[in-house]
Amino acid sequence: MNGKVLIIDDELPIRKAFTALLAERGLATAAVKSGPEALTLLAGAAADFDIVLLDFAMPEMDGLAVLREIHRRHPEIVVIMITGYAEVALVVEAIKLGAYDYLLKPPDPDHLLLTIERALEKGRLQREVRQLDRSLGSSLEMQLGRGEAIRRVIEEIRRVAASDFSLVIEGETGTGKTFIASLIHNLSHRAAGPFIALDMGSIPESLLESELFGHEKGAFTGAERRKKGYFELARGGTLLLDELQNLTLQAQSKILQVVEEKSYYPVGGSKPLTTDLRIIGATNSDLDRAVAERTFRQDLYYRLNEYHVTLPPLRQRPEDIPLLAARLLTDAATEMNRGFTALDDSALALLVEHPWPGNVRELKNVLRRAALQSDNRELTAEMIAWALGNGRRTPEASPQRSSDQTAGEPVSLEEAEREAIGRALAHTGGNRTKSAAILGITHKTLLTKIKKYGLF
């Protein structure tokens, strides 16, 4: 074994015995007789201990007080308590204060060495987690931004992901609530399980129970086979209930019952199914106000709102726009297999000045539309203005402009829209679903416009 152990015990024979035993296994040791002496040693620049063996009963400062200080000042050190008597209350308190384990005096040598070996492994894993955590922070900043407002959100994401709390994510439309929920899922111990996002406003009231809880064969007319509900499909993972504010009071009551009892009956079922999932709610409304107005159940809100994350709108964090735009533009280039790589200064200035009522979703769609229309490696302000709808010209780089139009000649918005749709369809080989995604419109809207412009 490799490691450095600090022995804290007021009995000299114990200190000598532990030192000899650990030295035989290649462990470096230091031994002190009191808590204050240990804390002074740990404060030294060259301390660097992996493990502390700490006696419970000592003069000057008892073991629990020393443990509390070590955990506060040096949380990375793994502490093993040594006690001459097994008093349950003391042991429980020690574990609460962060002790890794406890051993009775005199400990069996093999058991002591095994405990130390496991403690060293725990310390190693903790160091790896801290390193990953630092890397994760950098990765999240690249995805979300580096401004002060979003850095607070990143810290909240990391904190709540490590728990199994239910939570509510609040933010305007387009701020990325579903994306944040998926990040929390992927950073949690449930990451290997499914992540299911469900728009609560899209489910008719008459189908709510069947969609959420499933139904048995023959439960109602047309139920020809058993169907799993979303609570069952999300088992072991995370279920995002998006647009919480759209839930009727009756639907809220049904969900509350499941959250409280952690079980439910499929429609037509006689055996309860247990839940094993994290629930995340998302809303673009003020649920506190909804509770006050009695349009949202207070008890359900308290159950779901164990933790709360508020996403700032993009207009409140313009400092993040250059980083977000660069990432989204790279994503668009990859998706479309195009060569553009950057925005010129005037284009970037236009993006930063825009109020972004549609938030990050709008930014993403604007960049995709501009990217689709551009044949240059660098997007210009003209391209961005056109994509924002602020301009009244098609971008000059468009190769599909008719030959009798000059480069700067005004065209109607309908002409520009028709051309953009045509380019999207050509780029995707006529795939309407992909074209709608590129243009940032719904599939239904695209079909309507295809018919309008005769783009069959």
HUKA-V548342 format. One record per backbone hydrogen bond with DSSP energy under -1.0 kcal/mol. NH is the residue of the N-H (numbers start at 1). CO is the residue of the C=O. E is the energy in kcal/mol with one decimal. If there is no record, write none. Layout:
# HUKA-V548342
((NH/CO/E) (NH/CO/E))
This chain:
# HUKA-V548342
((5/28/-2.9) (6/51/-2.7) (7/30/-3.0) (8/53/-3.1) (9/32/-2.1) (15/11/-2.0) (16/12/-2.5) (17/13/-2.5) (18/14/-2.6) (19/15/-2.2) (20/16/-2.4) (21/17/-2.3) (22/18/-2.6) (23/19/-2.0) (24/20/-1.7) (26/23/-1.8) (27/22/-2.3) (28/3/-2.3) (30/5/-1.7) (32/7/-2.8) (38/34/-1.8) (39/35/-2.6) (40/36/-2.0) (41/37/-2.1) (42/38/-2.8) (43/39/-1.3) (44/41/-1.3) (47/44/-1.5) (50/4/-2.5) (51/4/-1.9) (52/78/-2.3) (53/6/-2.8) (54/80/-2.8) (55/8/-2.2) (56/82/-2.1) (61/59/-2.9) (63/56/-3.4) (66/62/-2.0) (67/63/-2.9) (68/64/-2.5) (69/65/-1.8) (70/66/-2.7) (71/67/-2.7) (72/68/-1.7) (73/69/-2.8) (74/70/-3.3) (77/74/-2.0) (78/50/-2.2) (80/52/-3.1) (81/101/-2.7) (82/54/-3.2) (83/103/-2.6) (87/85/-1.5) (91/87/-2.2) (92/88/-2.8) (93/89/-2.1) (94/90/-2.4) (95/91/-2.3) (96/92/-2.2) (97/93/-1.8) (98/95/-1.3) (99/94/-2.5) (100/79/-3.0) (103/81/-2.5) (105/83/-2.8) (112/108/-2.8) (113/109/-2.6) (114/110/-2.4) (115/111/-2.4) (116/112/-2.4) (117/113/-2.4) (118/114/-2.3) (119/115/-2.3) (120/116/-2.6) (121/117/-1.9) (122/118/-2.3) (123/119/-2.5) (124/120/-2.4) (125/121/-2.5) (126/122/-2.5) (127/123/-2.1) (128/124/-2.1) (129/125/-2.6) (130/126/-2.4) (131/127/-2.2) (132/128/-2.9) (133/129/-2.8) (134/130/-2.1) (135/131/-2.2) (136/132/-3.2) (137/133/-2.4) (138/134/-1.7) (139/135/-2.4) (140/136/-3.1) (141/137/-2.0) (142/138/-1.9) (143/139/-1.5) (144/140/-2.8) (145/141/-2.2) (151/147/-2.1) (152/148/-1.6) (153/149/-1.2) (154/150/-2.4) (155/151/-2.1) (156/152/-1.9) (157/153/-2.6) (158/154/-2.4) (159/155/-2.1) (160/156/-2.7) (161/157/-2.2) (163/160/-1.4) (167/279/-1.4) (168/307/-2.2) (169/281/-3.1) (170/309/-3.0) (171/283/-2.1) (175/172/-1.8) (180/176/-2.6) (181/177/-2.4) (182/178/-2.3) (183/179/-2.0) (184/180/-2.5) (185/181/-2.2) (186/182/-2.7) (187/183/-1.6) (188/185/-1.3) (191/188/-1.5) (193/190/-2.2) (196/238/-2.4) (198/240/-2.9) (200/242/-2.4) (202/199/-1.7) (207/204/-1.5) (211/207/-2.7) (212/208/-2.9) (213/209/-2.9) (214/210/-1.5) (215/227/-1.8) (216/267/-2.5) (218/223/-3.3) (219/216/-2.0) (223/220/-2.5) (224/222/-1.8) (227/215/-2.8) (230/211/-2.4) (231/212/-2.6) (233/229/-2.6) (234/230/-2.0) (235/232/-1.5) (236/276/-4.1) (237/234/-2.6) (238/194/-2.6) (239/278/-2.8) (240/196/-3.3) (241/280/-3.0) (242/198/-2.7) (242/240/-1.0) (244/282/-2.5) (246/243/-2.1) (247/244/-2.1) (252/248/-2.6) (253/249/-2.0) (254/250/-1.6) (255/251/-2.2) (256/252/-2.6) (257/253/-1.9) (258/254/-1.5) (259/255/-2.5) (260/256/-2.6) (261/257/-2.4) (262/258/-2.2) (264/273/-2.0) (267/214/-2.7) (269/266/-2.8) (273/264/-3.2) (275/262/-2.1) (278/237/-2.2) (280/239/-2.4) (281/167/-3.1) (282/241/-2.1) (283/169/-2.2) (287/285/-1.1) (290/286/-1.9) (291/287/-2.7) (292/288/-2.2) (293/289/-2.4) (294/291/-1.2) (295/290/-2.7) (296/290/-1.2) (301/297/-2.2) (302/298/-2.4) (303/299/-1.7) (304/300/-2.6) (305/301/-2.6) (309/168/-2.4) (311/170/-3.1) (316/313/-1.5) (317/314/-1.8) (320/317/-2.0) (321/318/-1.3) (324/320/-2.6) (325/321/-3.3) (326/322/-2.1) (327/323/-2.1) (328/324/-2.9) (329/325/-2.5) (330/326/-2.0) (331/327/-2.3) (332/328/-2.3) (333/329/-2.5) (334/330/-2.2) (335/331/-2.6) (336/332/-2.5) (338/333/-1.9) (341/377/-2.9) (342/377/-1.4) (344/379/-2.7) (348/344/-2.4) (349/345/-2.4) (350/346/-1.8) (351/347/-2.0) (352/348/-2.4) (353/349/-1.9) (354/350/-1.2) (359/356/-1.6) (361/174/-1.6) (362/358/-1.1) (363/359/-2.1) (364/360/-2.7) (365/361/-2.3) (366/362/-2.7) (367/363/-2.3) (368/364/-2.1) (369/365/-2.5) (370/366/-2.6) (371/367/-2.5) (372/368/-2.4) (373/369/-1.7) (374/370/-1.2) (379/342/-2.7) (384/380/-2.0) (385/381/-3.1) (386/382/-2.3) (387/383/-2.4) (388/384/-2.4) (390/385/-1.9) (391/385/-1.5) (398/395/-1.8) (405/402/-1.9) (409/406/-1.4) (411/392/-1.0) (416/412/-2.1) (417/413/-2.8) (418/414/-2.8) (419/415/-2.4) (420/416/-2.3) (421/417/-2.5) (422/418/-2.3) (423/419/-2.5) (424/420/-2.2) (425/421/-2.5) (426/422/-2.3) (427/423/-2.6) (428/424/-2.0) (430/425/-3.3) (435/431/-2.1) (436/432/-2.5) (437/433/-1.8) (438/434/-2.4) (439/435/-2.3) (440/436/-1.0) (441/436/-2.2) (446/442/-2.3) (447/443/-2.3) (448/444/-2.0) (449/445/-2.2) (450/446/-2.7) (451/447/-2.1) (452/448/-2.2) (453/449/-2.6) (455/450/-2.4) (456/454/-1.3))
